Amino acid sequence: MPFSKDDLANDLFGTVPPKTGWANLLVRFLALALATSLLLILRRPDAVWAPQFWAEDGQVFFAQQFYHEATIFSPYAGYLHLIPRTTAWLADYFPVLWAPLIYNLCALLLASFCCAWISLPHFSHLVSGSRLRVLVALLLAMMPAASTVLLNLTNLQWYLLVWCALFCLQKFSTLKGLISATVVYVLFVLSAGLASILAPIWLLRAIVLKERRIHSIAMLLFHAGYLAATQIYFPQKHGLANALGRPNLIVETVKLAISRIALTVLLGPKLMNSIFLKGPNLHLIFPVGAIILAATWGLLIWRMQARRNYFLHSLVFGYLIFGSVYLSVRLRVPTVADIFYFDIASSRYFFLGTAFFYLALVESIDRLRTDRRFKYRTGGLLVVLGLVAADNIFVAPLFEDTNWPRWALGLEQVRGTGLRFPADIPINPRPWVITGSHELPKGVQMIRMDSACRPGAGLQKAGSGWRAAGEVAFLAFPMPQPKYIYAISLVYNLNTNESTSPGARLVLINHAASKPGAESRFEPLAGTNKGTVKKIIWVLDRLDQFQIQLPRGSELELTEIILYASPRNLEIH
């Protein structure tokens, strides 16, 4: 049956939603956003109760903002990160301790907003049932194998990319709403590296959609201009220009997308990893994925081949799924895409594809609700999707606790001074760090502690030094007041039996330590073989007192003890 350009436009982008009922719609949207927020927190609770930096959140966005090495328009990896850098700029007005929590809450807020967006009536041309649109939003929040994407600014861009793709497929009833959403779209595009994949959809809108065609053309020009700017002004080895060409990777991309998306969505990462990514079954990953995909989406497309709008949607979804995977492969892997088979953390590169695979399946369920032959089969598929998502909702492992309060206290000492913190600060995933200067900051306060020692039980005076006569012998050095100490310099001569366990050691005591078990730290002191040595021990913490503990029979002669303290001695907030 012949159809006009208007029919094509309505099939692809729907009709203008009614202007009435927006108060109730807003309440339902906010309620769903809250529900998706709770699901995301449930998957990564430590992001709220024990927030830690993840990758570029600490090493790039926080560090460059803290040391004033970048602006919100500074590129990284060949594109802009407007939202992460703006968040870093705003967080810089608060105590350093709060920074990871502020970053994670921003990621939570925007991720839940992106997930809930599909529930709007603007997408009734894709999924007519409002409850099924809510289901898609919940599936996005429970997407399997999204552990590295959850609640961090670095990978927030994948949620933003899903929202941007949805925005390209909807219409607005008012000019005010269109302008407001366009501003959000521009901000999101300037924070999502793969957003250029949406330019062809804007070209399609400009061709088939008469309504506000100037807006579609403007968005197309915006994408073209941004892509050109990224290559002219800040090209990188991972820049988007490198994603062009190499058509031989298209076949590998198709195999990769079919394998990872179909198996992850319908089996879940735990089952997929245990069966296919270990042992001799790796070669089965593509054929099994192809069979699963053909038995679900392919069968549904064939069953509804007479429904033009569903077929058009499938073409657009297919472009987004395979196009996003292809761009990811080209940006990240210079040779072969198969490397992604072995790294489940790379599931973020399949995030957009997985989201639209969900949407395609739920759209099929929506359109087949009245078909008795497929009603229960598609309903069963829906149950499988829910069970897989629920089974993997707790699959995200907790981040390693790197004791951020300790490092935050240290960063407060150099904040605004133009100086760099001396040590590398560990962040997730290891071995990522916030790079330090590896030297003492200028202007440190030097405190001599030579005469402050208090001998404990089991310690006897021996000439100009001390001899350990008991099982427990120590020299205590109480601080007049707690201080932030960068390092301790010791000049000493130590004769000891190296086979004694434990040997001589320096004990650092911090009664205000925020992490249980971190109240005391131990640093070994090696024997000097009757020679005087100078040893610098990094403390990088608040210090109430310290002790030198000696094993029985050892002799210690102290020549000098100097503390290098922060002149600011700021407390943690």
N, C-alpha and C positions, 0 to 999 in steps of 0.2 A: 504494500500500500504506500503510495507516495506521501511524503510529508514535507511540510514547509520548514523554513528556518526558525520560525516561531515555535513549532512543535519540538524541534531539536533543542532550542534554548530552554523550553519548559522541562523537557526530559532531563537535561543536564543540570540545570540550576534552579528548578522549581518555580513556584509562583510567589508573588509578594505576600507575606503573611499578614493577617489582619492587625489593625492598630489597637484593637480593644483587648482588655484583660491583661495589661502589662504588669499591674501590681501583683496579681496572683502568680503570673509567670516569674517575676523576679523572686518572690518568696520561694517558689518551687526550685528555682535555679540555685539560690543560696543554700537551701536545704540539701540539695544534691551535692553542691560543692563541699559542704561540711561533711557529708557522708564519705565522699572520696578522700577528703583530708584525713578522716579517721582511719580509713583503710590504709592509706599511705603511711601514717604513723604506726599503725599496727605492724606493717611490714618492716619498718626501720625505726623502732622506738628509741634506740640509742641516739638518733639524730636530734632528739629533743631533750632527753634526760642526761645524756653524756655527749654533747655535740663535739665532733672532730672535723677538721678540714679534710677534704678529699682532693688529691691531685692538684690541678690548677687552681682550685679554690684558695689553697694556701700558698703554693709556690709562685703563682702568677698574679692572681687578682688581689689577694691580701698583701703579699710582699711588695708588689709594685706600687700599690696605693699607700702602704705604710711608710715606705721609703721615698715616696713622691717621685717614682721613676716612670710613671705613666699617667695618662688622662683617661677619661671615659671613652675617648675616641681612638685610643691606641689599639692597633691590631695585634692579633696573636694567631699564629698558624695560618696566616693568609686571609683572615677576615675579622670583622669587628665583633665585640662581645659587649654590646651596650648595656644590657640589663645586668650581667654579672659585675661589670665595672661600676655601674651606677650604685649597685648594692654595696660594693666595697667602699665607694666614696661616702655613702650615707653611714655605713657602719663605723667609719673612721671617726665620727663624732661621739662615739660611745666607748666605754672601756674595752680594752683589747680582749679581755676575758669573754665578752659577749659576741665577738665577731663570728665564730662558727655557728652559734645559735641564730644570729641574725641572717646569715647566709642560708641556713637550712630552712628557716621559717619563710623566707622569701621564695625559695624553691618550692616549698610546700604550698604556699598560697597560689602561685602561678600554675603549678602542676594540677592542682584541684580545679582551678578555673578552666584550664585547657580540657581536662577530662569531662567536666560538666557541660561544656559548650555544645556537644552533640545532642543534648536533650532538648534544645530549643526547637520550636515548630518550624524554623527556617529549613530544617532538614527532613521535613515530612515527605519530600519527593524521593528521599533515599530510604527512610524507614518511617512508614506512616504511623505505626503504633507508638504512642508516647512512652508506654512502659518499656517497649523494646529499645527505644533510644536511651532510656535510663540504664537499661541493661548494658548497652555498649559503653556508657560512661563508667560503669562499675567494672567492666572487663578491662578497660584501659587502666584503671587504678590497680587491678590485680594481675596485670600482664605477667606471665611467667618469664623467668630469666631476665628480669630487669633490675637485678641487684645493684649494679653500678650506676644505674640511672636514678635511683631513688634518692630524693631529698638532698641534692647537692647542686650548686650553681653550675658546675662544670658541664653536667649532662642535662641540665634543664632545657637546653636547646632542642632536645628530641621531643619533649612535650610541646614546646613552642612551635616546632615544625608541624606537628599534627594539627594544632589550632590553625596555623596559617593555611594548611591544605584544606581544612574545612571551610575557612573563610572564603576561599576561592570558589566554593561550590554553593554559595548561598546568595539570597537576595535580601534587601532591606526595604522596609515599608516607608521609612522616612529618610530624608537627606541628612538630618542630624545624626541618626543612628549609623548611617553609612560613614559619615566623616569620623565619628568617634571610633568606630571599629577599624577604620583605615589607619588612624593614628596608632592604634595598638598594633596593627599588622606591620607597619613600618618599624616600630620598635622591636617587634619580635624578629622580623627579617634581619635586622641589624645585629641580632644576637644568635642567629641560627646559620651554621655554615652551609647547609645543603638547601637553603631556601630558594636558590636559583632554579631548582628543579620545577618550581611552580610557574615560571615564566611562560611555558607553552600553554598552560591552562588559561592565563590571562589573554594570550593571543587567541585562543579558542573563544573566550568570552567576547572579545572585541569583534570577532567575525560573526558569531551567531546571535549575540544578545544586543538588541537595539536599545534597551533601557540603560541610560547613563553610560553610553559607550565611551564617552570621554574619560570616565573613571577607569575603565578597563585599559584604555590606551595609556593613561597616566601610570597605572601600575606596571604595565609592560615596560614602559620607558624607565621607570624607577629600577626595575630589576636589571635592565640592560646597563643603565648608568652605574649601578652599584657593582655589577660584575666587572665592568671596565675599570672602575676605580680600584677594586681590589687587586687587579693585575698591574695597573700603572703605578700606584702609589705605595703599595706594600705587598709585592709578590713574595711568596715563600715557596719552599720546595713542595709544600702540601697545598699550594694555591689551587684555585678552581681551574685555571688554565691547564694544569696537569691532568685534569679529569677528562679532557677532550682527547679524542683519538683512541688508538689501541683497540680497534674493533674485535680483535681476537679474544678479548676478555669478556665479550658479551655472552658467549656460550657459557663460560665459567660462571658469570654472574647469574645467569638463569638457573644453572645447576645449584649454585649456592643459595639463591633465594628460595627455590623449591625445597631444598633439603632443610635449611634452618627454620624457615617460617612455618612450613607445614608441620614438621616434626615438633617444633617447640610449642606451637599453639595446640596441637591435638594430642601430644603425648606429655608435654611438660619437660623441663630441663633435666629433672632427676632421672626419669626413665630414659630419656634420649641419651644422656651421658653414660648411663650404666650399660646401655645396649650397644650404642653405635660409636661413641667417641673413645671407647677403650677396646683393645683387643682386635681380632681379625674382622670384625663386622663393619669396619669403617667404609669399605667399598659398597656396602648395602645402603648407605645413607641417602644417596640420590635416588635409586630406584624405589625405595620404600617411600621417600618423601613425595616422589612423582605419583605413585599409586594413591597415597592418601589425598593429595591435592586433586587428582582426577576424580576420586570417589566422592569428594565433597563439592568443591567449587565448580569443577568441570561438569559434573553431573547436573548441578543446579542450573548452570548456564544452558546446557543442552535442553533441560526440561522446560525452560522458559524462553526458548529461542524466539518465540513469536512476540515476546514482550520487548519492544524496542528500547524502552527506557532502561530496563535491567541490563540489557546487553551493552548499552552505551556506558552505563555506570561501571560495568565490569571492565570495559576498555580503559576508562580513566583510572580505576583502582589498580588495574594491572600495570599501567604506566607508572603510577606512584610507587607501587611495590618494587618492581624490577628496576625502575630508574633510580630510586634512592639507594638500592643495594649497589648498583653499578657505580654511582658517584662515590659511595663510601669506599668501594674497592679501589677505585682509581685514586682517591685522595690518600688512602692509607697503605695500600700494597702496590709497589711498583711492578711486580712481576706476575704472581699467580694468586688467585683468590682462595685457593684451597687452605691457606693458613688459617682462615676463619673457622674451619671445621674443628680445630683443636682448642679454641679459646672461647669458653662459654661467656666470658666477660665481654666479648665483642658483640653480644646480643643487642647493644645499643645501636649498632649500625643497621639492625633489622627492625628498629622500633616503629618507624613510620609504616613499613611494609606489614608488620604484624598488626598494627592498629587498623589498617584498611582491610586486611584479611578478616579480622573480626567484623568490621562493618559490612563486608560483602556477605559473610555467612548469616549475620543477623538480618540483613536485608532479604536474603533468600527465605529465611524463616518467616519474616513478615509477609512476604508475598505468597507463600504457600500455606498460610494458615487455613484457607478455605478448601485446600486440595486434600481430600481424604486419603489419597494414596501416599502423599508425602508428609502429611500432617504429623504423624507419630515419629517418622524417621527424622525429620528436621527438629522436632521437639527433643528427640533423643540426642541429636547433635548439640543442641543447646545445653542439655544436662551435662554432656561430656565437657563442653567448654567451661561450664561453671565448676565442675569437679576438678578439672586440671588447674584452673586458676586458684581454687581453694586449697588444693594440695600443695601448691607452690607459693602460697602467700607468705609463708615463714621461711622461704628458702634463702633469703638474703642474710648472710652471716653478719654478726655484729662487727663493727669496726674495732681495730685494736685501740685500746686506751693508751694514748701517748702522754697522758698527764698534762693536758693543755693548760690548766691553771698555773702550773709551775712555769711554763714557758711564757704565758701571758704576763706574769709578774716580771719576768726578765725584760720582755719587750717594753713594758711600761717605763723601765729605767732609761731607755734610749729614745723613747717616743718624742718626736719634735726636736731632737738635738742635732739631726743630720748625721748621726753616727749609726753604725750597723751593729746589731746584736752579734756577739763574738762567735757563737756556736751555731752549727746546723741544727734546726729544730725538726724532729721527726713528725711526719704526718702520714695519713693513709693515702694510697696503699704503700707499704714499704717497698723499696727504699727511698720514696719521695721525701724531700726535706725542703724547708725554707732556709735558703743558704745564708750562712753567717760569714763574718769577716775573718774568723780564726785568729783574732788578735784582740788584746784588751782595748776597750774604748778609751779615747783621750779624756784626761781630766779625772781619772778614777781616784778615789780617796785611799791613801795607804795608811794602814793601821798596824803598828808594831805590837805584837803580843808576847814578846820575849819574857816579860816579867809578870804576865797574867796567869801563869800556869798554877794549878792546884793539884799537888800529888795525891793520888788515891791510895787505898789500902794495897799492900803488897809491893810497894815501890820504895826503894831505899836510895839514899844519896850515895853516889860513888864518884868522888872527886868533883869534877865540874859537870858531871852528868848524873844519870839515874840507872839503877839496876833493878830488874824485875825479880823479886824474891818469891812472889806468890803466884798461884794459878791465874788470878785476875789482877793485873796491874795496869794502871793507866794514869796519864796526865790529863787533867781537865782544864779547858780554857773557856770559862764563861764569858759571854759578851756583856758589856755594860748595858746594851740594849740591842734588840734584834736588828740585824742589818742585812741588806741584800749584798751578797758576796759573789764577785765574779770568779776569783781564784785565791788560792793560798800558796804562798812561796815558803818553802822549808829549806833551810841549810842545816844539815845534820850529819852525824856519824853514828851508824847503827851496826852493832855486832850482835848477830842473832843466829840461832839454829834454824836454818831454812826448812828443815823437815818438820818443825813444830807446826801443828795445825790447831787453831788458826794462827797465822803469822802476825807480825806487827802490822797494824793498820790504823788509818785515820778514820775516825767516826764523825760524821757530820749530822748534827741534830737540829731538826726544825719542828718545833712543837705546833706550829700553825699549818702544817702540811694538810692540803685539802684531800689528798688521796690516801686512804688507809694503807699502811705498810710503807709509806714514803717518809715517815717521820725521821728515819735514820738511814744514812747511806754509808757504805764502807769503801775505802780506797786503800789498796795494799801498799805497804812501805817495804821495799826490798832492802836487804842488808847491803852495807857499803864496803865491807871488807877492810875495815880500819882506815877508811878514807872519807873525807868530808865531801858531800855532794849537795847540789841544789836541785830541788824538785818543785815543779809547778803543778798544782792539782786544781783542775777546774771544778768549781762548786756550782755556780749559776743557779743560786737558790737563796732564799731567806735563811739566815743562820741565827740560832739562839746560842749555841755553844758547839764546841767540837772537842774531841778527845784523841789522844794517841794511846792506843792499847798495845801492850807489849807481852809477848809470851815469856814464860819462866826462863830465867837465865840470860836474857838479852840485856844489852847495855845501850843506852841512848845518850848522846851528847848533842844538845840543841845549840846552834849558833845564832839562828835568826828565824823568826816567824813573822811574816808580813801578810796581812789581809788586803786584797784589792777590792774595795767596796764601792758601791754606787753612791755618788754624792747626793743623789736625789732620794734614794731609799723609799720609793713609793710603795705603798701597800696595795694589795690586790683588792678589787671591788667586786 
